[in-house]
Amino acid sequence: MLTTQTLVGIACLIANKGPIDTTGIEAQLGQQEKIAIESIIQSGTCLPENLEKLLRETEIKIQNGEIESPASKSMPTDGCF
């Protein structure tokens, strides 16, 4: 199963795709992922004002240490490769 952030990102891409062809992405999704994405789209999360609010709330939670940001983890050094 994809992470929540990935599911929200894909849902918003599909909901607001404009001329972008998302057929290939959608074809790779499992049934549970399709249901989750449809639920996210139906919730209105991907509407610009709601997405902005979600991003602000998430940023505050990261700053308060309530959730962990993948970007805060250090990248492997060259010696790891």
C-alpha positions as CSV (number, residue, x, y, z in Angstrom):
1,M,0.0,0.0,0.0
2,L,1.2,3.5,-0.9
3,T,1.9,6.1,1.9
4,T,-0.8,8.5,2.8
5,Q,1.2,11.4,1.3
6,T,1.6,9.5,-2.0
7,L,-2.2,8.7,-2.1
8,V,-3.1,12.3,-1.5
9,G,-0.6,13.4,-4.2
10,I,-2.0,11.0,-6.7
11,A,-5.6,11.8,-5.8
12,C,-4.9,15.5,-6.3
13,L,-3.1,14.9,-9.6
14,I,-6.1,12.8,-10.9
15,A,-8.7,15.3,-9.6
16,N,-6.9,18.3,-11.1
17,K,-5.1,16.7,-14.0
18,G,-6.3,19.0,-16.8
19,P,-4.6,17.9,-20.0
20,I,-2.3,15.4,-18.2
21,D,-3.0,11.7,-19.1
22,T,-3.0,9.8,-15.8
23,T,-4.2,6.5,-17.3
24,G,-0.8,4.8,-16.7
25,I,-0.8,5.8,-13.1
26,E,-4.3,4.8,-12.5
27,A,-3.7,1.4,-14.2
28,Q,-0.9,0.6,-11.6
29,L,-3.1,1.2,-8.6
30,G,-4.4,-1.7,-6.5
31,Q,-8.1,-1.9,-5.6
32,Q,-7.6,-0.6,-2.1
33,E,-5.5,2.3,-3.4
34,K,-8.3,3.2,-5.9
35,I,-10.8,3.2,-3.1
36,A,-8.6,5.4,-0.9
37,I,-7.9,7.8,-3.8
38,E,-11.6,8.0,-4.7
39,S,-12.4,8.7,-1.0
40,I,-9.7,11.5,-0.9
41,I,-11.1,13.1,-4.0
42,Q,-14.7,12.9,-2.7
43,S,-13.7,14.5,0.6
44,G,-12.7,17.7,-1.2
45,T,-9.1,17.5,0.1
46,C,-7.8,18.4,-3.3
47,L,-9.7,21.6,-3.7
48,P,-7.1,24.4,-3.6
49,E,-8.3,26.0,-0.3
50,N,-8.6,22.6,1.5
51,L,-5.2,21.4,0.2
52,E,-3.6,24.7,1.4
53,K,-5.1,24.2,4.8
54,L,-3.9,20.6,4.9
55,L,-0.4,21.6,3.9
56,R,-0.3,24.3,6.6
57,E,-1.5,21.9,9.3
58,T,1.0,19.3,8.3
59,E,3.9,21.8,8.3
60,I,2.9,22.8,11.9
61,K,2.7,19.2,13.0
62,I,6.2,18.5,11.6
63,Q,7.6,21.6,13.3
64,N,6.0,20.5,16.6
65,G,7.4,17.0,16.2
66,E,3.9,15.5,16.0
67,I,4.7,13.8,12.7
68,E,8.0,12.9,11.1
69,S,9.0,14.4,7.8
70,P,10.8,12.0,5.4
71,A,12.8,15.1,4.3
72,S,14.2,15.4,7.8
73,K,16.1,12.1,7.5
74,S,19.6,12.3,6.4
75,M,20.5,10.9,3.0
76,P,23.0,8.0,2.7
77,T,26.6,9.0,2.3
78,D,28.6,8.1,-0.8
79,G,30.2,5.3,1.3
80,C,26.8,3.5,1.4
81,F,26.9,2.9,-2.4
